[in-house]
């Protein structure tokens, strides 16, 4: 079984307004003793990559798909539910052994719907987000809906992996990727994830025979972003392309290893507190300015 010993669901509660109408589905079938895998994505529930992945997991795990009803790529960890207070959920048929629901929201919403609604009585032992069509390398992880879902899952204490980069136009690529992801999900690096930890995976382009190896990697620094132009007539700024800057890549940077044909696995933490700095400041007061109401002498 997965090392899901300390569920941190209260961390998810702060993302949902009190009194929110969390969606509930029809009573699920009797649960079995197999691992319970939740699959989501940001390309939408009808994406063939998600369906192939779900059908592969269904042969060895209790498999649930709770995914956006439409493409929500590039949404990061954005949530509709806290603003709307309720969200539409529709049951879907993705094949034998799969309980599937389409959510009128974003990937992060799907995790909330699962954890706080449909699967709240027996949470998933693993959350798999993907497989996304493009790689999420370097700083692009911040904008990825695929990674956003895994990050919210980890914030709630669920082991999670986000898989991106599949070139599914290449014959055999989808089948090989699905087989690898299922085997990877059973590996100790996934099974032993602690609460708050998750993994991102980027598959290299090309066919199955072009994958060189599987490597543990670090994040490359921010090297590109949108280039903006001002449309004075419309009073808006528009994306006109991509702006790049020169950065130095270490030997284990994900972008470098990915470009050489490696599947890259990056360990991540949902908790972003700087523990080193926190400990330093707790030991030695940095002397922050005292608060004084307006009008009082400073």
Order of alpha helices (4+ residues) and beta strands (2+ residues): alpha-beta-alpha-beta-alpha-beta-beta-alpha-beta-alpha-beta-alpha-alpha-beta-beta-beta-beta-alpha-beta-alpha
